[in-house]
Amino acid sequence: MEKREDGAFEMAFLERILEERGMPSSEQWKMLYQCTMDSDSSVRYDAAEALGIRCNDKDEERLHQMTYDSAGLVDIEAIESLAMGHQEKTLRRMYELMRLGGRRVRGYAVSTFFNVWINRYGYKKSSAKKCWRKMEKLYKKEKDVWVLNFYEKARYLCGYKKGIAKLRDILHENQGYAQSMAFSQLKDIRTIFNEKEINGILKTALDYTDNLWGIKKSIDELLETRELPRILLVSKENKGLSQMLEYLSYKMENEIWVRSAGINPAEEIMDEVREKLGEEEKMKRYYYPKEICSVWIYDFIVPLGIRIKPEDYPFQRLVPLFEDADERMLDVVMAEKMLEELRDYIYKEMEQVR
C-alpha cells in the first residue's frame, strides 16, 4: 500500500471499508492490518473499527493488542470491536480493564465483557447468571454513574429486572453524560417485548430533562418509532437457504429484521445461492457464513434444518416453522413464501404482547 505523509490515502481506504461494511478482499485485509500499525492514531482508530466487521481469531488477537494503544481513543474502538469476540483471553483482558481502566475504558469494557461471555458460553440462564456473578464483584466497587449504566444494562440482559429500574433512576436523577448514557442503554435494550415498559420510563423522564444535551429531542423521536421484530435464522453451517432468506428479507425490511448465523459456519456460502439470486459480487461482499454473536439483540430464534432446545435460548422465543427445512433447497419462490409465513407467525405472536 502506497504511503502518504498525511495519512490521507489510508483514511480514504478505511472510509470506504467502513461505509460499505462488506467483507474486504484478501488484499484489502493485508492493507487493513498495515493500517493497524500506522503512525497516525486516527488511522489506527478506524482500522480497529474495521477489524470488527469480521473479528475472527486473528482479528481478535490484533484487537487485543490494540487495547493497549491509548492514543486517540484507539483502545476504546478496539474494545468495542472485540464485542464480536469469543476468546477467554478477551474476557480476561476486559475484566482487567473493568478493574483498572479509566472511566470510558471501564464502561466499554463492561459492555464487551458481557457480549464476549454470551458469544462464548451461550445465552442460557445458567451462563447469564454466572456472567453477572463475575461482573457483580466489580459492579459493587464501581462509583462512577456513567460506568454503572453499562453494568445495569448487562444486569438486565442477564435476567435481573433491577437493571432496568436502576437505568430509570439514573435517567431521572442525573444530567449530562450519565443521563445521556442511561437513555442510550434503554434504547439498546428496547424490544417488542418491553417496548411499553421502556416507553413509560422515557415519557416520565421528559419531566426531568432539558434539551441541553439533546436528550429530550432524542426521547421524543424514539417514542415516535416502534420496534421491529428482530429475527435470527440459525442453521448448521449458514451456507445455503439461510443466506437466501436473509438476502430476500430486505424486501420486508419495514416489517421484520432478519439475520442468519451458523452453529458451525462453513468457509463460504454455496455458489448456487449466488447464481439463483443473480448477485454474484454483492453476495461475495455482504453474505458469508457467520458465527452466532450478540444473540441478546434478537427477539426470535428460528431453527433452520436443526432442532434447538428452548432452554438454550430462554430469553427469546423459538419459532418452530422450519426445523425440517433443507439448507440445500434453494428455490427463490419457496424462500419468499417461507418469509411470508415467518412474518405472519411472528406478528400473531406480537399481538399477544402489544
N, C-alpha and C positions, 0 to 999 in steps of 0.2 A: 504494500500500500504506500503510495507516494505521500511523503510527509510535508506538511506546511508549517511554517513558523507559528502562525497564529491559531492553529488547530481548526481552521475553517473547513478543511476537507473532511476531517474526522467527524466534526459536528454535523455536517450535511449528510454524511453517510449514516450516522446514528439516527438523525432526524427521520430519514426515510424508513429505516428499520422500525422505529417506534410508531410512526404514523401508519404503516401498513399492517403491523402486528402479525405478519405472516411468518412462516418458518424460513429463516435465512438459508441460503445455499451453503454448501461446504466451504466455498471460497469466502463467502461473507462471514462465516463463523471464524475463520482464521483472522480476518480483518478485525472482527469484533474483539477477539482475545488480545490482539495488539492494542486495541483502544483501552482495555482494562489496565494497561501498564503505561499509558500516555503520561507525559509530564504535566498536562493540563487537567486539573481536578474536575473541570466541567465535562471534559471528555470521559473521564473515568466514571463520573456520576451517571451519565447517560448510558454508558456501557454496562453498568451494574443493573440498570433498569432493563436493558435489552436482554441480559442473560436470564432474566425471569420469564422470558417467553417460553423457553424450553425447560430449563433447570433440571437437566439430567445429572447423573453423579459427578461428571466432570465440571459442569457449570456450578453445581452446589459447592464443590471443593474450591473453585475460584472465588465464588461469592463469600465463602467462609473467610478466605484470606483478606478480602476487601473490607470485611467488618473491622479490620484493624486500621483502616485508612480514614482518619478523621478529617481530612482536608475537604472543604467544600461540601460537607454532608454526604460524602461518598459512602461512609459507613451506614448512614440511615437508609440510603437507597438499597445497599446490599442486604441489609436486614429485611427490608420489605420484600425484595425479590426472593429471599430464602423462604418465604411463606409457602412456596411451591415444593419445598424440600421434603426429604423423608429420613435423613440420616440421624442416627443417635448423636453423632459428633455435632450436628447443628443444634440439637436440643441442649447439649452441654454448653455450647457457646452462647446460646440465647439466655440460658439460666445465669451464666456468668455475667452477662451484660445487664440482665434484670437486677442483679445484685450490686454491680459496681459501676455501671454506666451513668452518664449524665441524664438529665431528665428526659430529653427526647429519645435518646438511645434506649432507656429503660422502657418507655411506653411502647415503642415499636417492637422491641424485643419480646415484650409480653404477648403482643398480637401474633408474632411469628412463632413463638414457642407453642401457643395453642394450636395454630394451623399445622405445624410440623408433627406435633403429637398425634393429632387426628389423622393426618396423612399416613403416619407410620403404624399406629395401633388401631385405627378404625374409630368410627363414631358410635360405639356401643355405650350403653350406660356404665358398664364396668370401667372401660378405658377413660370415659369422660370424668368419672368420679376420681380415678387415680390421677388424671391430669390436674384437676382442681386441687386435690390434696397436695400435690407437689407445688403448685403455684401459690397456694394459700400461705405457705411458710414465709414467702417474701411479701405477699399481699398484706399480712399483718404488720410488717415493718415499714411499708410504704406510706409516706406522709404527703406526698405531692398529689393534689387533687386531679391535676391534668393526667398524671400517670394512672391514677386509680380508675379513670374512665376505661382504660384498656382492660384492667383486671375485672371490672364489673361486667363488661361485655363478655369476656371469657367465662366468668362465673355463670352468667345467664345461659350461655350456649352449652355449658357443662351440665345443665339441668337444674340449676338453683335459681328460683324465681326472685330471690333477693337482689340479684344483679340488676334487673330492670327497675326495681324500686330505688336502688341506690343511684342509678343513672337519672331517674326522675328527680331525686333530691339534689343532685349536682346541678342539673339543668335549672332548677327553681331557685337554688340558693347561691349561685355563683354568677360572675360576669366574665367577659373576656375569653381568654384561651380555654379555661376549664369548661365554661358553658358551651362554647362552640364545639369542643370535642365531645361533650355529652350528647349534643344534638347529632353529631356525625355518627356516633356509635349507635344511637337509637335508629337512625336512618338505615344503617347497615343491617341491623337485626330485624327490621320491619318485614314481615311476610304476610301472605294472605291469611295466615292463621292468627297472627297477633296484631294485625293492622288496626283493628278497632281500639285495642288497649293502648297502643302507642300513639295513635291519633288523639286519644283522650288526654294523654300526658302532654302532647305538644300543644293542644288547644289551651290547656291550663297554663302552660309555660308562657303563652303570649302575654299574660298579665305581668310576668316577671322580667320580661326582656325589653331592651330598647333596640334600635336598629343600628347602633354604632358599629357593631361587628357584622351587620347584615344577617343576623340570626333570625330576626322576626320575618324578614322577607323570605328567607330560606324555608322557615316553618310553613308560612302561607303557601309557598309553591309546592312543598311536599304534600300538604293537606289537599291540594287540588288534584293530586295523582292517586291512582290505585295500583296496587302491586299486581303484577302478572304472576301466574303460577310458574315456578322455576322447576324444571324437569331434567333429571339426569337419566339417560339411557345407559344401562350397564350390561355389557356383553363380555364374553370371554376374552376376545382379542381386539375388539373395536376396529375391525378392518373391512367390514362389508356393509350389511344392511344398516347397522347403527350409524355409520358415516353418511349413508344416503339419507336416512331420516333426519339427521341433524342438518344436512345441507338443505333439504326441502322444507324444513320447518320455518325457514326465513320468510316463506310466503304467508305464514301465520304469525309474524313477529309482533303483531298488535294484540294477539290473543294468548300465546304461550311462548315461553322462553326455554329452548331445548338445547342441551349439550350432550355429548356422549363420551364414554370412557371405557376402558377395559380392565378386567381383573389381572390379566397377563397380556399387556398390549403387544401387538405384533410390531415388526420393524416398519412396515409400510401398509397402506390400505391396498385393497385389491385393485388391480388395473381395470377390471370390469366396472367398478364403481365410477371411475373417471370417464370411461367410454360411454356408459349408459347416460350419464348426465351431460356429456359433451363439454366438460370443463376441465380439460387436462391440466393446464397451467395453474388455474385457480385452486384446483383440488390438491395439487402438489404443495402449494404455498400455505394454504389455510386449513387443510383437512389431513390429519395424520393421527395414528393411534396414540391415545393419551392415557396416562395413569389417572386413578381416581384421586383428586386433590380438592381440598377445601369443601368437602361434601356438605358441610353445615349450611352452605348457601342455598341448597335445594329443598324444595317442599315435597317433591315426589321422586321416588326411585322406581324406574321401570326396568325390570329384568328382561333381557332380550336373549332368548335361547338358553337361559340358565335359570336355576332356582335360587332364590335368596330367602333366608330366614328373616322373619320380622324382627327378631332380636338383634340382627346385625345392623339394622337401621331404625332404632326405636324412636328417633327424633323426626323421622319423615314418614310419609305414607307410601306403602308399596302399591304399585299398580300391576295386578297380575294378568294383564291382557296378552302379553307376547312371550310368555315363558317358553312356549314351544316353537317359537319362530326360528327360522334358519338364517344365520348371518350370510349365507351364500345365496339366498333368494333375493335377487337384485332386479326387481320389477318396479319401475317408477310409478306406474298407476297403482299397483298394490301398496307401495310405500305411502303414497298420498292418501289412500283410503285408511291406512293404519294411523296416520297422523290425525285425520278427522275423527276416527274412533277414539283416539287418545284424548284429543281436545274435549270431545263430548263427555267422556267418562270423568275427566278432571273437573269440568265445570259443574257436573252434577254433584261431585264431592264438595265443591266450593259452596254450593247452595246451602249446605248444612252448616257452614261456618259463618257466612256473611248474613 
